[in-house]
Structure formats: structure tokens, C-alpha cells
Amino acid sequence: MILELAFAEVAQRVPAPQCCRRKMENKGFRDVTVRTTCGELPVSRRRYHCPRCGYECYPADTLLWCG
């Protein structure tokens, strides 16, 4: 439970990335399952999309080691 809260806080604090010199659009959350020593843990992460070129990313993944 504490780990889920920590992951959620990280996802909230990551700023919106830029692509094509513009701020990317927030497209809501997508879930990923992270395997830990205590079992599997579902983690919600923000998905961003560039309307100009179609690039998508999950910027919190590099901080959460799940991307």
C-alpha cells in the first residue's frame, strides 16, 4: 500500500513533457503491473501524446523503472 502511494506521488509530480516545441497532451492514466519481492503491484501512470507527430510517452516510467 505504501509503495502504491509513492508511485502515485511520483506520477503526479512529473511535469508534462514537450514535443515538437509544444506541451504534450495528457491522455489520462494507463496501468502497468510491476513485479516486486512482495508480489505484483498495479501502478497507474500518465500517458502523454503529441497531437502534431503522434509520439506517445510515459515520463514517470524512467523514475519508476517500469518502462
C-alpha positions as CSV (number, residue, x, y, z in Angstrom):
1,M,0.0,0.0,0.0
2,I,2.8,2.5,0.9
3,L,4.6,1.6,-2.4
4,E,1.4,2.3,-4.4
5,L,1.1,5.7,-2.8
6,A,4.8,6.5,-3.5
7,F,4.3,5.6,-7.2
8,A,1.2,7.7,-7.4
9,E,3.0,10.7,-5.9
10,V,5.9,10.4,-8.4
11,A,3.4,10.2,-11.3
12,Q,1.7,13.4,-10.1
13,R,4.9,15.3,-9.8
14,V,6.4,14.6,-13.2
15,P,5.8,17.7,-15.4
16,A,4.2,17.4,-18.8
17,P,6.8,16.7,-21.4
18,Q,7.3,18.7,-24.6
19,C,7.4,17.5,-28.2
20,C,7.5,19.5,-31.5
21,R,8.2,22.6,-29.3
22,R,4.8,22.3,-27.6
23,K,3.5,20.8,-24.4
24,M,2.2,17.3,-24.9
25,E,-1.4,16.5,-24.1
26,N,-2.3,14.5,-21.0
27,K,-4.3,11.4,-22.2
28,G,-5.1,10.1,-18.7
29,F,-3.7,7.0,-16.9
30,R,-2.6,3.6,-18.1
31,D,-1.9,0.7,-15.8
32,V,1.2,-1.4,-15.7
33,T,2.0,-4.3,-13.4
34,V,5.3,-4.2,-11.5
35,R,6.7,-7.3,-10.0
36,T,8.2,-6.9,-6.6
37,T,9.6,-9.2,-4.0
38,C,6.2,-9.0,-2.3
39,G,4.2,-9.9,-5.4
40,E,2.7,-8.0,-8.3
41,L,1.6,-4.4,-7.9
42,P,-0.6,-2.5,-10.3
43,V,0.7,1.0,-11.0
44,S,-1.2,3.8,-12.8
45,R,1.0,6.1,-14.9
46,R,0.2,9.2,-17.0
47,R,0.3,8.9,-20.8
48,Y,1.1,11.9,-22.9
49,H,0.5,12.3,-26.6
50,C,1.8,14.8,-29.2
51,P,-1.1,15.8,-31.5
52,R,1.4,17.1,-34.1
53,C,3.5,14.0,-34.7
54,G,1.7,11.3,-32.8
55,Y,4.5,10.5,-30.3
56,E,3.4,9.0,-27.0
57,C,5.3,8.6,-23.8
58,Y,5.1,7.8,-20.1
59,P,7.6,10.2,-18.4
60,A,7.3,8.7,-14.9
61,D,8.4,5.3,-16.2
62,T,12.1,6.3,-16.0
63,L,11.7,7.2,-12.4
64,L,9.6,4.1,-11.6
65,W,11.8,1.7,-13.6
66,C,8.9,0.2,-15.4
67,G,9.2,1.5,-19.0
